[in-house]
Amino acid sequence: MKHFPIFLAVEDRRIVVSGGDEAAVAKLRLILKSEARIEVYADTALPQIHDWAGQGRLTLIPRALAAGDAAGAVLVYAANEDDAEDARVAAIGRAEGALVNIVDNLADSAFITPAIVDRDPVTVAIGTEGAAPVLARAIKADLEERLPPVLGLLARVGKAFRPMAERLPMGRKRRDFWSDYYFDKGPKAVARDGADTLPATLSELLFDHMAAEQTPGRVDLVGAGPGDPELLTLKARKALDRADVVIHDGLVAPEILELARREAVLVPVGKIGFGPSTPQDKINALMIEHAQDGAHVVRLKSGDPGVFGRLDEEIEALDAAGVDWAIVPGITAATAAVAQIGQSFTRRGRNSSVRLLTGHDVKGFAEHDWRALARPGEVAAIYMGKRSARFVQGRLLMHGASPATPVSIVENASRADSRMRAATLADLPNAVEGLTGPAVILFGLAPRQAAAARIETIQSKELAL
Ligand code: SAH
């Protein structure tokens, strides 16, 4: 981030604009949304600026900006559409202690003006550091549509009610009250009776919430999917939005954790690679402790919580403690991997079942029904298989699998840094060499041609001969 977004206090402070043409008008449209005192310096100005001056919304000084004019101003806009004049004005602004923006000159500006979605007092500022104004406009249009115009009104009335709401205990109870207001009762009341009844709605709502019992805590065991935030389910997204505490594995992508409610406490418990992990008992105790405190806990696991996720142990602990829970399934790594190589897990005439295997279990390398798996056409997704690749290869060959059986490896499936490799069973150990991220081995599947361009083919020298 080369530009750090902040909201500047401008009420009753001066913002100075130099210039009277289109560029100045465009900036003024935005600045006029604020409660700053606005001064425009221009020899000649467009009628629009004269109109604003006539309405008392800004002061027009009909001459070029001069030394001393920027003293005490918070911001100076050089909008003269003339490089030399802009440079002169910017130098005065800087010398007199103001932050200076030169319109359409990112390099010499101390700040940039974002695209704004205005639901005052709720303001959304969108910036792309000058990289993609088109994108900023598209995001703005999207938000304009999504944020109801009534939002600003709700927030203004809500703000005045804040001292009253302090009668509710801080934390969950108060949050529940406000979300009930903003997302349910408030908009409904405005739609039904107009804005005037909002204060009454708030009082009633406060009374209801004060009378209500504290809701007990709960745990949602949520699948975070393979990494791409777009592969989250809507349910997972909602759970993150409401979470008080998020207890997450190391494999959960940072972009997904970003979606957790801002006030949510994030507790990492996962292990990275083969590093130290939080003992299962500790994870169970954490979930129970927070839920018994009344928190909505999201236990966030990569992929699907029911696939190699030690889900049962957690559920048993929650049951034993009498804590309410629910499972939110997710897209498991294998499904993301198979999609990425452009294949399907089952295919008429080839295989009517598919196995999800782990290369490792509590006792070390995991044993499976190798004979069944070695038959032609069988398909399996092998999790945690990098270190056991040689073992798996040995077992399968020993039980009669063809060395030419295709295998595909997908590392960091669904993520931007994903890598794919195509090989055969004969080359499986080579094919996993050097992979550093989580990977799924797809046994019995070769990438479809269309996906093959992005895939490394691994073939040992011996085999090529
Ligand atoms: N519950 C998870 C699996 C957890 S076990 C799920 O359903 O996906 C951890 C293993 O999952 C890793 O060793 C790796 O084999 C696999 N894995 C998890 N995320 C992955 C990803 N994005 N790409 C490839 N493999 C992944």
Boltz pocket constraint, residues with backbone or C-beta under 6 A from the ligand:
constraints:
  - pocket:
      binder: B
      contacts: [[A, 225], [A, 226], [A, 227], [A, 251], [A, 301], [A, 302], [A, 303], [A, 304], [A, 305], [A, 306], [A, 307], [A, 308], [A, 309], [A, 331], [A, 332], [A, 333], [A, 334], [A, 337], [A, 382], [A, 383], [A, 384], [A, 385], [A, 410], [A, 411], [A, 412], [A, 413], [A, 414], [A, 415], [A, 438], [A, 439], [A, 440]]
      max_distance: 6.0
